Amino acid sequence: MSLTEGMITPEQKKKIHTLLSKHNIKDSEYRILLENKYQISSSVYLDEEQASELIEYLIEVTGDTYDRDNNTEYYQRKQAEKREKEKKEQDEFFDDLEKHIDRKIILVKETIHRFAEGYSKTELIDIFLQYTTNEENIEILKKLIK
């Protein structure tokens, strides 16, 4: 392993400083960012991944979409990770929703069965007719009664 392997590349360092200059970001603000985000004082201490992340962050906060092309691999990987995370969250949401709905259906069925034990078929149909507004349901039930 060479001394420079895993360290910020010259291209990345140039890109960071170009973005800072292009968008008039003060050196003091940049140093605060490095300290807060990476606990370092200079970009020379960043590895390639951190440098790519910093470039993407600077692109996002400045709205500099042109410069994204020079950080494409990192950006595409982050976008894929974001889509994967969103899909996982969506799948978990729908799984939870499905379980919730299944529990509600079971509860409704149990309630109906317990309720129905005390009534005749005709009485249950009459009760249902009192609470439904769906004309199709009413017609079906009237046919069943006959």
C-alpha positions in Angstrom: 0.0 0.0 0.0 1.5 3.3 -1.1 1.5 6.4 1.2 -1.1 8.1 -1.0 -3.5 5.2 -1.4 -6.9 6.0 0.1 -6.0 9.7 0.4 -7.7 12.6 -1.4 -6.7 12.7 -5.1 -5.2 15.9 -6.6 -8.3 16.2 -8.8 -10.6 16.0 -5.8 -8.6 18.6 -3.9 -8.7 20.9 -7.0 -12.5 20.3 -7.3 -13.1 21.2 -3.7 -11.1 24.4 -3.9 -12.7 25.3 -7.2 -16.2 25.0 -5.7 -15.1 27.1 -2.7 -13.8 29.8 -4.9 -16.6 29.7 -7.5 -19.2 30.1 -4.8 -17.3 32.6 -2.6 -17.2 30.2 0.4 -14.9 31.8 3.0 -11.9 29.8 4.1 -13.0 30.2 7.7 -16.4 28.7 6.9 -14.7 25.8 5.0 -12.5 25.1 8.0 -15.5 25.0 10.3 -17.2 22.6 7.9 -14.2 20.3 7.9 -13.9 20.4 11.7 -17.6 19.7 12.2 -18.1 17.1 9.5 -14.7 15.2 9.7 -12.9 16.5 12.8 -10.0 17.6 10.6 -8.4 21.0 9.8 -7.4 20.5 6.2 -8.7 18.6 3.1 -5.3 16.8 2.9 -6.5 14.6 5.7 -9.6 13.4 3.8 -9.6 10.0 2.1 -11.1 9.5 -1.3 -14.6 8.6 0.0 -14.7 11.6 2.3 -13.5 13.9 -0.4 -16.2 12.7 -2.8 -18.8 13.1 -0.1 -17.5 16.6 0.6 -17.6 17.5 -3.1 -21.2 16.2 -3.3 -22.2 18.2 -0.2 -20.7 21.4 -1.7 -22.5 20.7 -5.0 -25.8 20.3 -3.2 -25.5 23.3 -0.9 -24.4 25.5 -3.8 -26.8 24.1 -6.4 -23.9 23.6 -8.8 -25.3 20.9 -11.0 -22.5 21.4 -13.6 -19.8 20.2 -11.2 -21.8 17.0 -10.4 -20.4 15.5 -13.7 -16.9 15.4 -12.2 -18.2 13.4 -9.2 -20.5 11.0 -11.2 -19.4 7.7 -9.7 -19.9 8.8 -6.1 -23.2 10.6 -7.0 -24.6 7.5 -8.7 -23.6 5.3 -5.8 -25.3 7.6 -3.3 -28.4 7.9 -5.5 -28.6 4.1 -5.7 -28.2 3.8 -1.9 -30.9 6.4 -1.4 -33.3 4.5 -3.7 -32.5 1.2 -2.0 -33.2 2.8 1.4 -36.4 4.4 0.3 -37.6 1.0 -1.2 -36.8 -0.8 2.0 -38.7 1.8 4.0 -41.6 1.6 1.6 -41.6 -2.2 1.8 -41.5 -2.1 5.6 -44.4 0.4 5.6 -46.6 -1.8 3.4 -45.7 -4.9 5.4 -46.8 -3.2 8.6 -49.9 -1.8 6.9 -50.8 -5.3 5.6 -50.4 -6.7 9.1 -52.5 -3.9 10.6 -55.3 -4.5 8.0 -55.2 -8.3 8.5 -55.6 -7.7 12.3 -58.5 -5.3 11.6 -60.2 -7.9 9.3 -59.9 -10.6 11.9 -61.3 -8.3 14.6 -64.3 -7.3 12.4 -65.0 -11.0 11.6 -64.8 -12.0 15.3 -67.1 -9.1 16.2 -69.6 -10.0 13.5 -69.7 -13.7 14.6 -70.1 -12.7 18.3 -72.8 -10.2 17.4 -74.6 -12.6 15.1 -74.8 -15.4 17.7 -77.6 -13.4 19.4 -79.7 -12.7 16.3 -81.5 -14.5 13.6 -80.6 -14.2 9.9 -83.5 -11.9 9.2 -82.7 -9.7 12.2 -79.1 -9.4 11.1 -80.2 -8.4 7.6 -82.5 -5.8 8.9 -79.8 -4.3 11.1 -77.4 -4.3 8.1 -80.0 -2.6 5.9 -80.4 0.2 8.5 -76.7 1.1 8.3 -75.8 0.6 4.6 -76.2 3.2 1.9 -74.9 1.1 -0.9 -77.9 0.4 -3.2 -76.3 -2.7 -4.7 -75.8 -4.3 -1.2 -79.4 -3.5 -0.3 -80.7 -5.2 -3.4 -78.6 -8.3 -2.9 -79.8 -8.6 0.7 -83.4 -8.1 -0.2 -83.0 -11.0 -2.7 -81.5 -13.1 0.0 -84.4 -12.4 2.4 -87.0 -13.7 -0.1 
